[in-house]
Amino acid sequence: MLLDCCDEGIGVCTILPGSVDTELFGSPIGAEWKMHPEDVAQMVPTILEMPERTLVSRVEMQPLRPPK
C-alpha cells in the first residue's frame, strides 16, 4: 500500500511509539520514564518538513531510559 501511493505523489508514514504516558491506562506511580504525548506529536512536523523527494516510511520511538 505504501508504494501504491508514491506514484500519486502521496507519502505515507507510520509512527510506532513505545510507552507513552497517557490517561488511557491510567498513570501508574513511577511512570516518569515514559514518553509524553507531545514527544510523539513533535515527530509529525519533523516528517512533514522533509524534502519532497524524501519519504520517511516508518518511525519507531522508544523511551530513552525504560525501567530495568
KEZA-658356 format. One line per field, with one value per residue (C-alpha): residue in one letter; y, x, z. Coordinates in Angstrom, 2 decimals, always signed. Layout:
BEGIN
rest <- [a  ...]
Y <- [Y  ...]
X <- [X  ...]
Z <- [Z  ...]
//
This chain:
BEGIN
rest <- [m  l  l  d  c  c  d  e  g  i  g  v  c  t  i  l  p  g  s  v  d  t  e  l  f  g  s  p  i  g  a  e  w  k  m  h  p  e  d  v  a  q  m  v  p  t  i  l  e  m  p  e  r  t  l  v  s  r  v  e  m  q  p  l  r  p  p  k]
Y <- [+0.00  +2.40  +2.18  +2.31  +5.95  +7.05  +7.24  +9.75  +11.86  +10.83  +9.90  +7.62  +7.36  +5.06  +6.30  +3.48  +4.89  +2.77  +3.53  +6.85  +8.36  +8.81  +8.53  +5.53  +3.02  +5.43  +6.87  +4.40  +5.70  +5.70  +6.27  +9.31  +7.29  +7.11  +9.43  +12.23  +12.56  +15.82  +13.88  +11.74  +14.69  +16.57  +13.92  +14.91  +18.36  +16.90  +14.37  +16.99  +19.28  +16.66  +17.50  +16.38  +13.94  +12.13  +9.56  +8.69  +5.47  +4.35  +5.94  +3.85  +5.79  +4.36  +5.93  +6.71  +5.19  +2.49  +0.81  -2.16]
X <- [+0.00  +2.81  +4.38  +0.97  +0.64  +4.13  +3.17  +0.49  +2.95  +1.41  +3.75  +2.61  +4.46  +3.78  +4.78  +5.27  +5.56  +6.66  +5.50  +3.65  +2.32  -1.39  -4.62  -5.69  -4.46  -4.03  -0.74  +0.92  +3.36  +6.86  +5.82  +8.11  +10.33  +7.61  +7.50  +4.94  +2.29  +3.98  +7.18  +5.37  +3.42  +6.68  +7.66  +4.80  +6.11  +9.61  +8.38  +6.36  +9.40  +11.40  +12.22  +9.52  +11.97  +12.30  +9.92  +10.07  +8.07  +8.46  +9.49  +9.98  +10.13  +11.10  +11.70  +15.37  +15.60  +12.99  +12.99  +15.28]
Z <- [+0.00  +0.86  -2.58  -4.29  -3.21  -4.30  -7.98  -7.00  -5.00  -1.70  +1.13  +3.94  +7.24  +10.17  +13.62  +16.11  +19.63  +22.54  +26.08  +26.22  +29.44  +28.67  +30.62  +28.52  +31.10  +33.98  +35.10  +37.47  +40.03  +38.62  +35.00  +34.65  +32.33  +29.65  +26.67  +26.73  +24.01  +22.95  +22.25  +19.71  +18.27  +17.68  +15.13  +12.78  +11.75  +11.53  +8.96  +7.09  +6.82  +4.94  +1.29  -1.17  -2.76  +0.58  +2.03  +5.72  +5.75  +9.35  +12.64  +15.78  +19.04  +22.43  +25.83  +26.36  +29.85  +30.46  +33.87  +34.38]
//
